[in-house]
Amino acid sequence: MDLDQRAAERAFRKWGKAATYNNGSGAEPIDCKVILDQEIDDFDDEERVRVPRVELSLLVSEVGAYNSDAVITLGGVEYKVRKRLADDGVVWRVQVDG
């Protein structure tokens, strides 16, 4: 296990929330931890529009490879994966509908 992996696992133990990951293939859901981040996209073309965006980060070691059909359940709320924002091989971060 490398330093990045250990640091990520430590962060998820501290800030991660219990969740369930369903990769959309019909396999059994996986218990995991996710870090929730709510961002705001600002668009400014003479009018200011603020669009809320929900992002979830997951440990690759817990959930495996990214799947665009995935559904993540956190706190009783189902989040459908919309798109992958980042993947460094240790953590992947996705934008979700929810």
Secondary structure, 3 states (H helix, E strand, C coil): CCHHHHHHHHHHHHHCEEEEEECCCCCCCEEEEEEEEEEEEEEECCCEEEEEEEEEEEEHHHHCCCCCCCEEEECCEEEEEEEEEEECCCEEEEEEEC
